[in-house]
Amino acid sequence: EQQERLDKDAGKNPIERGFLQIAKIRHDGGWDAAPKALKNLLTALNSKVGLGASTKQKNLLASDADILKYPMLYMHGRNGFKLGKEGRDQLRKYLENGGVLFADACCGAWQFDDAFRTELAAVLPGKKLESIPIDHELFSSKIGNDIRRVKRRTQDAGNPNATLTSTVLEAPPVLEGITIDGRLAVIYSKYDISCALEQQASVACAGYVPEDALKIAINIVLYAMLQDASYAELMK
């Protein structure tokens, strides 16, 4: 019942003109595992970049025609999921018409990672996620932050019955993408960004430390906006 109300409410709320809005994709794989992550990111974009982003969250199915109204979609999860034919078709239309999808696997969850790769292969046949090279402008201060080296938490291997421990590594970020017409249409992290944006990541969470997760996410949004002519003008 709550999901149905969300759908009805989303249809009643039009796009806020003059504000950047990012819609969050609903799915059956833990779509709201980090419920405050997107709002925290948008709030930071306002305070740190002055982008003029709306923090009103819109939650839409991939099959919803309203996704075409948004320059960027955000998605995360912990479990396996399926978008269905309508969702795949609509997401394909969205990506091929200039939209950008930003996604990450909460705490590096392999179940979500496997499903995301499977669904994307169905959304964009013939294309696959490829590593984004570290010399890509996405990682440079030309876009926002210099994120060529960041800190990422990895779980330590050992006795499965022992208390979980982790090590923080400093290395280039691991991001993958799909390019359409010379631009990154999909930007994906198999390591956690969302839980870190909520400051709730634990030692069991394979992903970026909060400070660097925020820098990565800000760069991804700024990159996406620079691909959209109307928002690129506002950012000058």
C-alpha positions in Angstrom: 0.0 0.0 0.0 2.8 2.4 0.8 4.4 1.7 -2.6 1.1 2.5 -4.3 0.8 5.8 -2.5 4.4 6.7 -3.5 3.5 6.2 -7.1 0.4 8.3 -6.8 2.2 11.1 -5.0 5.0 11.1 -7.6 2.5 11.7 -10.3 1.0 14.7 -8.4 4.4 16.5 -8.0 5.7 18.2 -11.1 9.3 19.1 -11.7 10.5 22.2 -9.8 11.6 24.6 -12.4 15.0 26.2 -11.9 16.2 23.4 -9.6 18.3 20.3 -10.3 16.3 17.3 -9.5 17.5 13.7 -9.4 15.0 10.8 -9.3 15.6 7.6 -7.3 14.8 4.3 -9.0 12.6 1.9 -7.1 13.2 -1.9 -7.5 12.8 -5.1 -5.5 16.4 -5.4 -4.4 16.6 -3.0 -1.5 16.1 0.2 -3.4 15.9 2.3 -0.2 18.7 0.7 1.8 20.3 4.1 2.4 17.2 6.4 2.5 19.0 9.6 3.3 21.9 9.2 0.9 20.5 11.1 -2.0 19.2 14.0 0.1 22.6 14.3 1.9 24.3 14.4 -1.5 21.9 17.1 -2.9 22.3 19.1 0.3 26.0 19.0 0.0 25.8 20.1 -3.7 23.9 23.2 -2.5 26.3 24.0 0.4 29.6 23.1 -1.2 28.9 23.9 -4.9 25.9 26.2 -4.9 24.2 24.1 -7.6 20.6 24.9 -6.6 19.5 21.3 -6.2 16.0 20.3 -4.8 16.2 18.0 -1.9 12.6 16.7 -2.4 13.1 13.0 -3.3 11.2 11.5 -6.2 11.0 7.7 -6.1 10.1 6.2 -9.5 10.0 2.8 -11.1 12.2 2.4 -14.2 9.1 1.8 -16.2 7.6 5.2 -15.3 7.6 7.6 -18.2 8.3 10.5 -15.8 12.0 9.4 -15.6 12.5 11.2 -18.9 11.9 14.5 -17.1 15.1 14.1 -15.0 18.7 14.7 -16.2 19.9 12.1 -13.8 18.7 8.9 -12.1 20.1 7.5 -8.8 20.0 3.8 -7.8 21.4 1.5 -5.2 20.6 -1.7 -3.4 21.7 -4.8 -1.5 19.8 -7.6 -3.2 19.0 -9.1 -6.6 16.3 -7.5 -8.6 14.6 -7.4 -12.0 13.4 -4.3 -13.9 11.0 -6.2 -16.2 10.5 -5.6 -19.9 8.8 -2.2 -19.5 11.4 -1.0 -17.1 14.3 -2.1 -19.4 12.7 -0.5 -22.4 12.0 2.8 -20.6 15.5 2.9 -19.1 17.0 2.3 -22.6 15.0 5.2 -24.0 16.1 7.4 -21.1 19.8 6.6 -21.5 19.8 6.9 -25.3 18.1 10.3 -25.1 20.8 11.9 -22.9 20.0 10.8 -19.4 22.6 9.6 -16.9 22.2 6.7 -14.4 24.4 6.8 -11.2 24.4 3.6 -9.2 26.3 1.8 -6.5 26.1 -1.5 -4.6 25.4 -0.8 -0.9 28.4 -2.1 1.1 29.6 -3.8 -2.1 26.7 -6.3 -2.1 27.5 -9.0 -4.7 23.8 -9.8 -5.1 23.0 -6.3 -6.3 26.1 -6.2 -8.4 25.3 -9.3 -10.2 21.7 -8.2 -10.9 22.7 -4.7 -12.0 25.1 -6.1 -14.6 22.5 -8.6 -15.8 19.8 -6.0 -16.1 22.1 -3.5 -17.9 23.1 -6.1 -20.4 19.3 -6.4 -21.2 18.8 -2.7 -21.2 21.7 -2.0 -23.6 22.4 -5.1 -25.6 25.9 -5.1 -27.1 27.3 -2.7 -24.5 28.9 -3.6 -21.1 30.3 -1.8 -18.1 33.9 -0.9 -18.6 36.4 0.5 -16.2 36.6 4.3 -16.4 40.3 5.2 -16.9 41.8 7.4 -14.2 42.7 10.1 -16.7 39.0 10.6 -17.5 37.9 14.2 -16.7 35.4 12.7 -14.2 38.2 12.3 -11.7 39.8 15.7 -12.2 39.5 19.1 -10.6 38.2 20.3 -14.0 34.9 18.7 -12.9 35.0 19.4 -9.2 37.2 17.5 -6.8 40.6 15.8 -7.6 39.6 12.2 -6.8 42.4 10.4 -8.5 43.3 8.9 -5.1 40.7 8.1 -2.5 40.3 5.9 0.6 38.3 2.7 0.4 37.5 0.2 3.1 38.1 -3.5 2.3 37.2 -6.5 4.5 40.0 -8.5 5.9 40.1 -12.2 5.1 40.4 -14.5 8.0 38.5 -16.7 10.4 34.8 -16.5 9.4 33.8 -16.9 13.1 36.0 -14.0 14.2 34.9 -10.3 14.5 34.9 -8.6 11.2 37.8 -6.2 10.6 38.7 -4.0 7.7 41.6 -2.2 6.1 41.5 1.3 4.5 43.4 1.4 1.3 44.3 4.6 -0.6 44.1 4.1 -4.3 42.3 5.3 -7.5 38.5 5.0 -7.3 37.0 1.9 -9.0 34.2 3.2 -11.2 32.7 1.6 -14.3 30.6 3.1 -17.1 28.8 2.7 -20.3 29.4 5.3 -23.0 26.7 6.4 -25.5 27.5 9.0 -28.1 30.8 10.0 -26.5 29.4 10.6 -23.0 29.1 8.4 -19.9 25.4 7.4 -19.7 25.9 5.0 -16.8 28.4 5.5 -14.0 28.6 2.6 -11.5 30.5 1.7 -8.3 30.6 -1.9 -7.2 31.9 -0.5 -3.9 29.7 1.4 -1.5 29.0 5.1 -1.8 25.4 5.3 -0.5 25.9 4.1 3.1 28.9 6.3 3.4 26.8 9.3 2.3 24.6 8.5 5.3 27.6 8.1 7.6 26.3 4.6 8.4 29.0 2.5 6.8 30.5 -0.1 9.2 33.7 -2.2 9.2 31.6 -4.8 7.3 30.8 -2.3 4.5 33.2 -2.6 1.5 33.3 0.9 0.1 34.6 4.5 0.3 35.1 6.4 3.5 32.4 9.1 3.9 34.6 12.1 2.9 35.7 10.6 -0.3 32.4 9.0 -1.1 30.9 12.5 -1.1 33.6 13.9 -3.3 33.1 11.0 -5.8 29.3 11.5 -5.8 29.6 15.3 -6.3 31.9 14.8 -9.3 29.5 12.3 -10.8 26.6 14.7 -10.5 28.6 17.6 -11.9 29.9 15.5 -14.8 26.3 14.5 -15.6 25.1 18.2 -15.5 27.9 19.3 -17.8 26.5 16.8 -20.4 23.1 18.5 -20.2 23.2 21.8 -22.1 20.5 23.6 -20.0 22.3 22.8 -16.7 25.8 23.4 -18.2 24.7 27.0 -18.8 23.7 27.4 -15.1 27.1 26.0 -14.0 29.2 28.5 -15.8 
